[in-house]
Amino acid sequence: MKQRGSEILKEQYSSGGFTLDDSMIDELAKVLDAFELRDVFIKGTPKPDYLRLTVDVDDNDRCGTIVKGVAGILGKRGSTGIPGVVRVFPKGIPWPEAFTVQLDIGTR
């Protein structure tokens, strides 16, 4: 039987909520290996529970690589997994083919 939202909330609360684990960071590092990160912010002590990073990409294909990779990482954790948001902003003139990708994982 599938768990109700309130049961999941109580479980997450009693277990200390969500924390970024080493395996997720390793997977994310593989996705972002070919990119230069512009900004990285990690919050939470002793166990990090929030990650924000910003990447500039120079074309649609590279932008799609990041979005697809992050979606795969978050999707592996299922519906009770990790809250995550991926935002894609076009740079505009004079770089219409370039994008800024911002990723938020965890809760603020």
N, C-alpha and C positions, 0 to 999 in steps of 0.2 A: 504494500500500500504506500502511496506517495505521501510524503510528509507535508503538513500544512505549513504555511508561511510563519505562523506564530511559533510552531515547534522548531523551525529552522532558526528563527530569531533567538529563541531561548538557548538553543544549542550553541550558536555562534557567540552569544553573550557569555555563557558559562565557560566556553573554551577560550575566552579572551579575545574573541573576534577574529578577524582575518589578519594574517601576517604574511609578508613577502617571504617566500622560502628560496633556498639556494637553487632548487631545480628550475623554478620559474625564472629567476634571474639569469641562469645559464641559458635557458631557451631564448629569452629576450636578447641576450648578448649575441647569440648566433644570428638572430634575425637582423640585428643592428650592426653586425660586424663590418659591413662595407660602407657604413655611413658615418659622418662626422656629427656627433651630438653637439647641439648648441647650448643646451641647458639641461641640467639634471638636478632634481630636488628630491630628497628622501627624508621622510618624517617618521618618527617613532623610536622610542628607546625603552627597553633594550632590543625589542624586535620591531623592525620597520613595518608599518602598516599602510604607507602611502608612498607612491612614486609618481613623479611628474617629470616628463622629459620632452624636449623639443628637438626636432630634426629638420634641417632644410634639405629638400631634394630638388633635383634639376629636371625631372621629367615624370610623365604619367606612370611609366613602368616601375620606376623606383619607388614612387609613392604607393603604388599598388602592392609592391613587395612588402612594405612595412605594414600596411593595413591588413593584408592577408595573413602575414605572420603573427601579428598581435591577435587577430580574430581566432586563429588556430590555438594559440596559447590559452586564451580566455575560454574558448569553446571546450577544451579538454577538461576543464574543471566543472562543466555542467551548470545547471540552473542554480545550484546552491554554491556556486564558486565565487569568483571574484568580481566585484564591481569594477568596470572599466569603461573609459570613454576615449574614443579616438576622434580628434578634430583635424580636418584638413582645410587649410586656408590657402587660396591662390595668392601668389605674390603680386600679380598684376603687372602693369606697365612699369618698367621696361622688360620684365621677365615673365611673360604670360605662360610659359611652360613650366615655371618653377612653383613649388609649394612648400609651405611650412606645415609639418605634422606635429601635433601636440598629443601626448598620451598621458592619461591619468589612470592609475591603477590603485585601487583601495579607496578608503573613505577619508575625507578630510576632516 
